[in-house]
Amino acid sequence: MFVRTKFQSTQCAITILLAFCTGSLAANWQATLSKDPPGNFPDLRALRASYRFGWSGLTAATGEIHFTKQSGDKCQFEGTGRTIGLVRLLWKLDVNHHAVAKSETLHPIETLQTESYRSKKIVTHLTFTDSGVTRARTEGEGGATGTKTRQFSLPDLFDLHWAALYLRSQPLKDGSVYRIVVYPATNAYLATVSVVGREKTHVHAGTYNAIKLDLQLKRIGKHLELEPHRKFRRATIWVSDDSERLLLRIDAQVFVGTVFAELQSVHFDNPK
């Protein structure tokens, strides 16, 4: 009886200690988040851009995006993507993406993404509020469908698009570090973006003076503890160092090797 009671006391003490440590760690990383509002860098103009995606020089997919300003202090991303060529024969995927945010704060309002595979369709709907996000995810295969709903509570969340526009608005001085929380589809991540420096970069769309960024991600668990990302290691991002600050290229180290995204063309709805 004494041994059992002693074991229970020890177990209780360990549980309390772990809970205290988890809470302390959660509080520590949240205290490092970037608190600055969107900067005063000129807003992104309405545009259409195309990208190619792949690995080891092989183009596996293409994508098109259209960014516009809407009435009522809103801005919008519309995007489509698809695998092509040999990759499509092995892995068919078509993606449609819709995202709306507040123009002034760049905080997301909603995101809707549809992924159509050869025998399966996944629809992800994110609804953002000041206190967090609600995710509704519907997956169908062989005629069967089911919707799962999940809530994640944390203020000042971004999705990927609006996180990019928020960072674009900042000074981006060499050596600067920005930490924000992104919720792209199914989980939240702590994104740490460091400004490495400036260099000239060539992509299909042209040669640019570019800002070089380093991106690292940590998964945020259900108790707000930080965990390693199982599939993503780190990424290098190049953004044009001009009045547009266009996303030029991403080289990401993932579990299958290095994958890339590269700007192919860009057209502004209202040229200067």
HURA-V403479 format. One record per pair of residues at least 24 apart in sequence whose C-alpha atoms are under 8 Angstrom apart, sorted by the first residue. I is the first residue (numbers start at 1). J is the second residue. If there is no record, write none. Layout:
I/J + I/J
This chain:
22/223 + 22/224 + 22/225 + 23/225 + 25/225 + 26/224 + 26/225 + 26/226 + 32/179 + 33/178 + 33/179 + 33/180 + 33/181 + 34/178 + 34/179 + 34/180 + 37/105 + 38/104 + 38/105 + 38/106 + 38/166 + 38/167 + 38/169 + 38/170 + 39/166 + 39/169 + 39/170 + 39/171 + 40/169 + 40/170 + 41/168 + 41/169 + 41/170 + 41/171 + 42/169 + 42/243 + 42/244 + 43/169 + 44/165 + 44/244 + 45/244 + 45/268 + 45/269 + 45/270 + 46/268 + 46/269 + 46/270 + 47/266 + 47/267 + 47/268 + 47/269 + 48/266 + 48/267 + 48/268 + 48/269 + 49/263 + 49/264 + 49/265 + 49/266 + 49/267 + 50/263 + 50/264 + 50/265 + 50/266 + 51/261 + 51/262 + 51/263 + 51/264 + 51/265 + 52/261 + 52/262 + 52/263 + 52/264 + 53/259 + 53/260 + 53/261 + 53/262 + 54/259 + 54/260 + 54/261 + 55/257 + 55/258 + 55/259 + 55/260 + 56/258 + 56/259 + 59/84 + 60/84 + 60/85 + 60/86 + 60/87 + 60/88 + 61/87 + 69/103 + 73/102 + 73/103 + 73/104 + 74/100 + 74/101 + 74/102 + 74/103 + 75/100 + 75/101 + 75/102 + 75/103 + 76/100 + 76/101 + 77/161 + 91/117 + 91/118 + 92/116 + 92/117 + 92/118 + 93/117 + 93/118 + 99/161 + 101/162 + 106/162 + 106/163 + 106/165 + 106/166 + 107/156 + 107/157 + 107/158 + 107/162 + 108/157 + 108/158 + 108/159 + 108/162 + 124/185 + 126/185 + 128/157 + 129/155 + 130/155 + 130/156 + 131/155 + 131/156 + 132/156 + 132/157 + 133/157 + 135/185 + 135/186 + 156/181 + 157/181 + 157/182 + 157/183 + 158/182 + 158/183 + 158/184 + 159/183 + 159/184 + 160/184 + 168/245 + 174/198 + 187/219 + 187/220 + 188/219 + 188/220 + 188/221 + 189/217 + 189/218 + 189/219 + 189/220 + 190/217 + 190/218 + 190/219 + 190/220 + 190/226 + 191/215 + 191/216 + 191/217 + 191/218 + 192/216 + 192/217 + 198/241 + 201/238 + 203/248 + 203/249 + 203/262 + 203/263 + 203/264 + 204/262 + 204/263 + 204/264 + 204/265 + 205/263 + 205/264 + 205/265 + 205/266 + 208/240 + 208/241 + 209/240 + 209/241 + 209/242 + 210/238 + 210/239 + 210/240 + 210/241 + 211/238 + 211/239 + 211/240 + 211/241 + 212/236 + 212/237 + 212/238 + 212/239 + 213/237 + 213/238 + 213/239 + 230/255 + 231/255
